[in-house]
């Protein structure tokens, strides 16, 4: 059996489907459990003794509207993780998988992000994830147990565009994409590839405990994304090479006025954030099921 927190979230629903398809029984943990779920309040080492793996997905996501208190992030992302990890250590459960985030390592990437980087998160979200990671790494792992910290980059999949919403709204409405002058590369991970990695970690006793980035093999530019979206939606994308000074002026105006673009959105659409997945691939010794392009195509085709 496998225990999954955050089982009602986007990744959780996909993961339970994936594990079930691979003939693995799973049970979720919930604050308001159904008769088929476990409760956080009553979860015990005895429950974990019946499980092979404990996959901790639950967490407080990055709040783009900035309405959350800092303490909420640490309560959910750090303190809950510490409590669950302690229960795992006291149990006979074999595998603990904590799904953290690349944002625990870096908000800005120069070159390619690897696991060797000294983490320097800027946001409270990243700091709360890193605090949980550091707690896990501070503990000695008993013999016979394996512990994995996964740092996925931006996750997307059918029925969840992630942060692709703004781009998709441009393309689906036939609005030209105005930032053709910007050259960038970003890493993504399809939820199918993430589920594949988690399934391999459960099964493969030879994979060493540690911190692993999770990303698709190829990074894509924002212009690549726009073109893929245009092909999938049968609305050939129009890419304009608007002068950068004009774009930057509009973005600054958007910080004050309710325009579709502002400085933060411009940065998200045009920044570089390339993540290496070589460490996890070397351990798994298998190819990921989906290429970056195929993953994006599947996501966009679902809308």
C-alpha positions as CSV (number, residue, x, y, z in Angstrom):
1,X,0.0,0.0,0.0
2,X,1.0,3.6,-0.6
3,X,-0.1,6.6,1.4
4,X,-0.6,10.0,-0.4
5,X,-1.2,13.4,1.2
6,X,-2.7,16.1,-1.0
7,X,-4.5,13.3,-2.9
8,X,-7.4,15.6,-3.9
9,X,-5.0,18.2,-5.6
10,X,-4.0,18.2,-9.3
11,X,-0.9,16.1,-8.8
12,X,-2.5,13.9,-6.2
13,X,-5.4,12.9,-8.4
14,X,-3.0,12.2,-11.3
15,X,-0.6,10.2,-9.1
16,X,-3.4,8.0,-7.6
17,X,-4.6,7.2,-11.1
18,X,-1.0,6.5,-12.3
19,X,-0.2,4.2,-9.3
20,X,-3.6,2.4,-9.5
21,X,-2.9,1.8,-13.2
22,X,0.4,0.3,-12.2
23,X,-1.4,-2.0,-9.7
24,X,-0.4,-0.2,-6.6
25,X,-3.1,0.3,-3.9
26,X,-3.2,3.9,-2.6
27,X,-4.9,5.7,0.3
28,X,-5.2,9.4,0.8
29,X,-4.8,11.5,3.9
30,X,-7.3,14.3,4.4
31,X,-8.4,16.9,7.0
32,X,-12.0,15.8,6.2
33,X,-11.6,12.2,5.4
34,X,-14.1,10.0,3.6
35,X,-14.4,6.4,4.8
36,X,-11.7,5.4,2.2
37,X,-9.2,8.0,3.5
38,X,-7.0,8.5,6.6
39,X,-7.2,11.5,8.8
40,X,-4.2,13.8,9.6
41,X,-5.6,14.1,13.2
42,X,-5.5,10.3,13.8
43,X,-2.7,9.2,11.4
44,X,-0.3,7.0,13.4
45,X,2.8,4.9,12.9
46,X,0.5,1.9,12.8
47,X,-1.1,3.2,9.7
48,X,2.3,3.8,8.1
49,X,3.4,0.2,9.1
50,X,1.0,-1.1,6.6
51,X,2.4,1.1,3.7
52,X,5.5,0.6,1.5
53,X,5.7,4.3,0.7
54,X,4.5,7.7,2.1
55,X,4.3,10.4,-0.6
56,X,3.8,13.9,0.8
57,X,2.3,16.2,-1.8
58,X,0.2,18.4,0.5
59,X,1.3,22.0,0.8
60,X,0.4,25.6,0.6
61,X,1.1,26.8,-3.0
62,X,2.7,30.0,-4.0
63,X,0.0,32.8,-3.6
64,X,0.2,35.0,-6.6
65,X,-2.4,37.4,-5.1
66,X,-0.1,37.9,-2.0
67,X,-3.0,37.6,0.5
68,X,-1.5,34.9,2.6
69,X,0.3,35.3,6.0
70,X,3.9,34.1,6.1
71,X,3.1,31.9,9.1
72,X,0.6,29.9,7.0
73,X,3.4,28.8,4.7
74,X,5.6,27.6,7.5
75,X,2.6,25.9,9.3
76,X,1.6,23.9,6.3
77,X,4.8,23.4,4.3
78,X,7.3,23.1,7.1
79,X,5.6,22.0,10.4
80,X,3.2,19.5,8.8
81,X,6.1,17.9,6.9
82,X,8.2,17.7,10.0
83,X,5.4,15.9,11.9
84,X,4.7,13.4,9.0
85,X,8.4,12.7,8.5
86,X,8.9,11.9,12.3
87,X,5.9,9.5,12.0
88,X,7.6,7.9,9.0
89,X,10.9,7.5,10.9
90,X,9.1,5.7,13.8
91,X,7.2,3.4,11.4
92,X,8.1,0.4,9.3
93,X,7.3,2.2,6.1
94,X,10.1,1.9,3.6
95,X,10.0,5.0,1.3
96,X,9.3,8.7,2.1
97,X,8.9,11.0,-0.9
98,X,8.6,14.8,-0.2
99,X,7.5,16.8,-3.1
100,X,9.2,20.2,-2.6
101,X,9.9,22.7,-5.4
102,X,12.7,24.2,-7.4
103,X,11.7,27.5,-5.7
104,X,13.3,26.0,-2.5
105,X,16.6,26.3,-4.4
106,X,16.4,29.5,-6.5
107,X,13.9,32.1,-7.8
108,X,16.3,33.2,-10.5
109,X,18.5,30.9,-12.5
110,X,21.7,31.8,-14.3
111,X,22.7,29.0,-16.6
112,X,21.3,25.6,-15.5
113,X,19.9,24.7,-12.1
114,X,21.5,21.6,-10.6
115,X,21.1,20.0,-7.2
116,X,24.6,21.2,-6.2
117,X,23.5,24.8,-6.0
118,X,23.5,26.5,-2.6
119,X,19.8,27.2,-2.0
120,X,18.8,30.9,-1.8
121,X,15.0,31.1,-1.9
122,X,13.6,34.6,-2.0
123,X,9.9,34.0,-1.5
124,X,8.3,32.8,1.8
125,X,7.0,29.8,-0.2
126,X,10.5,28.8,-1.2
127,X,11.8,29.4,2.3
128,X,9.1,27.3,3.9
129,X,9.8,24.4,1.5
130,X,13.6,24.7,2.1
131,X,13.0,24.6,5.9
132,X,11.2,21.3,5.5
133,X,13.9,19.9,3.3
134,X,16.6,20.9,5.8
135,X,14.7,19.2,8.6
136,X,14.5,15.9,6.6
137,X,18.2,16.1,5.6
138,X,19.2,16.7,9.3
139,X,17.9,13.3,10.3
140,X,19.8,10.0,10.1
141,X,17.9,7.6,7.8
142,X,17.5,4.2,9.4
143,X,18.8,1.1,7.5
144,X,16.2,-0.3,5.1
145,X,14.6,3.1,4.5
146,X,14.9,5.4,1.5
147,X,14.1,9.2,1.6
148,X,13.7,11.4,-1.5
149,X,13.2,15.1,-1.8
150,X,11.9,16.0,-5.2
151,X,12.1,19.5,-6.7
152,X,9.8,19.7,-9.7
153,X,9.8,22.8,-11.9
154,X,6.5,24.2,-13.2
155,X,4.0,21.3,-13.3
156,X,1.3,21.1,-16.0
157,X,-1.0,18.5,-17.4
158,X,-4.5,17.9,-18.9
159,X,-7.0,20.2,-17.3
160,X,-4.3,22.2,-15.5
161,X,-2.4,24.8,-17.5
162,X,-0.3,25.9,-14.5
163,X,1.1,29.3,-15.3
164,X,0.4,28.9,-19.0
165,X,-2.9,30.6,-18.5
166,X,-1.8,34.1,-19.7
167,X,-0.2,32.7,-22.8
168,X,-3.1,30.4,-23.6
169,X,-5.5,33.4,-23.4
170,X,-3.4,35.3,-25.9
171,X,-3.3,32.5,-28.4
172,X,-6.8,31.1,-28.0
173,X,-8.3,34.6,-28.6
174,X,-6.1,35.2,-31.6
175,X,-4.2,38.1,-29.9
176,X,-0.7,38.5,-31.2
177,X,2.1,37.6,-28.8
178,X,4.0,40.9,-28.5
179,X,7.3,39.8,-26.9
180,X,9.0,38.2,-29.9
181,X,12.2,40.2,-29.3
182,X,12.9,38.3,-26.1
183,X,14.9,35.1,-26.2
184,X,14.6,32.7,-23.2
185,X,14.5,29.1,-22.2
186,X,12.4,27.5,-19.4
187,X,12.0,24.0,-18.0
188,X,8.6,22.5,-17.4
189,X,7.5,19.1,-16.2
190,X,4.4,17.2,-17.3
191,X,2.5,15.6,-14.5
192,X,2.8,12.3,-16.3
193,X,6.6,12.5,-16.2
194,X,6.5,13.4,-12.5
195,X,4.2,10.5,-11.7
196,X,6.6,8.2,-13.7
197,X,9.5,9.3,-11.5
198,X,7.6,8.8,-8.3
199,X,6.5,5.3,-9.4
200,X,10.2,4.4,-10.2
201,X,11.3,5.7,-6.8
202,X,8.8,3.4,-5.0
203,X,9.9,0.3,-7.0
204,X,13.6,0.7,-7.4
205,X,15.5,-0.1,-4.2
206,X,18.8,0.9,-5.9
207,X,18.0,4.6,-6.2
208,X,20.0,6.5,-3.6
209,X,18.2,8.7,-1.0
210,X,18.7,12.4,-1.7
211,X,17.5,15.6,-3.4
212,X,16.5,15.4,-7.1
213,X,15.3,18.0,-9.6
214,X,12.4,16.8,-11.7
215,X,12.0,18.4,-15.2
216,X,11.3,17.4,-18.8
217,X,14.4,16.7,-20.9
218,X,14.1,19.8,-23.1
219,X,13.6,23.4,-22.1
220,X,11.3,25.6,-24.3
221,X,11.3,29.3,-25.1
222,X,8.1,31.2,-24.6
223,X,7.9,31.6,-28.4
224,X,8.1,27.8,-28.7
225,X,5.1,27.5,-26.3
226,X,3.1,30.1,-28.3
227,X,3.8,28.2,-31.5
228,X,2.8,24.8,-29.9
229,X,-0.5,26.4,-28.6
230,X,-1.2,27.8,-32.0
231,X,-0.8,24.4,-33.7
232,X,-2.9,22.6,-31.1
233,X,-5.8,25.1,-31.1
234,X,-5.6,25.5,-35.0
235,X,-5.1,29.3,-34.5
236,X,-1.6,30.0,-36.0
237,X,0.2,32.1,-33.5
238,X,1.1,35.7,-34.4
239,X,4.4,36.8,-32.9
240,X,5.2,40.5,-32.9
241,X,8.7,41.8,-32.4
242,X,7.7,44.9,-30.4
243,X,10.7,47.0,-29.3
244,X,11.8,46.1,-25.8
245,X,11.7,49.7,-24.6
246,X,8.0,50.0,-25.5
247,X,7.2,46.7,-23.8
248,X,9.0,47.7,-20.7
249,X,7.2,51.0,-20.6
250,X,3.8,49.3,-21.0
251,X,4.8,46.8,-18.2
252,X,5.6,49.7,-15.8
253,X,2.3,51.3,-16.7
254,X,0.6,47.9,-15.9
255,X,2.1,48.1,-12.4
256,X,-0.2,51.1,-11.8
257,X,-3.1,50.6,-14.2
258,X,-5.2,47.4,-14.8
259,X,-3.4,46.3,-18.0
260,X,-3.0,42.7,-19.1
261,X,0.8,43.0,-18.7
262,X,2.8,44.3,-15.8
263,X,6.5,43.9,-14.7
264,X,5.9,40.6,-12.8
265,X,4.0,39.0,-15.7
266,X,6.6,40.2,-18.2
267,X,9.4,38.7,-16.1
268,X,7.6,35.4,-15.9
269,X,7.0,35.2,-19.6
270,X,10.5,36.2,-20.7
271,X,12.9,35.0,-17.9
272,X,15.3,32.0,-18.2
273,X,14.7,29.1,-15.8
274,X,16.5,26.0,-17.0
275,X,16.6,22.9,-14.7
276,X,18.8,19.9,-15.1
277,X,17.1,16.5,-14.6
278,X,20.3,14.5,-15.2
279,X,20.8,13.3,-11.6
280,X,17.4,11.6,-11.4
281,X,17.7,10.2,-15.0
282,X,21.1,8.7,-14.1
283,X,19.5,6.9,-11.1
284,X,16.4,5.7,-12.9
285,X,18.3,4.6,-16.0
286,X,15.1,4.9,-18.1
287,X,13.8,7.6,-20.5
288,X,10.9,9.8,-19.4
289,X,7.6,8.9,-21.2
290,X,6.9,12.3,-22.6
291,X,9.0,14.9,-24.4
292,X,8.5,18.5,-23.3
293,X,6.6,19.3,-26.6
294,X,4.3,16.3,-26.3
295,X,3.6,17.1,-22.7
296,X,2.6,20.7,-23.6
297,X,0.5,19.5,-26.5
298,X,-1.4,17.1,-24.3
299,X,-2.1,19.8,-21.7
300,X,-3.4,22.4,-24.3
301,X,-5.4,19.8,-26.2
302,X,-7.4,19.1,-23.0
303,X,-9.0,22.6,-22.9
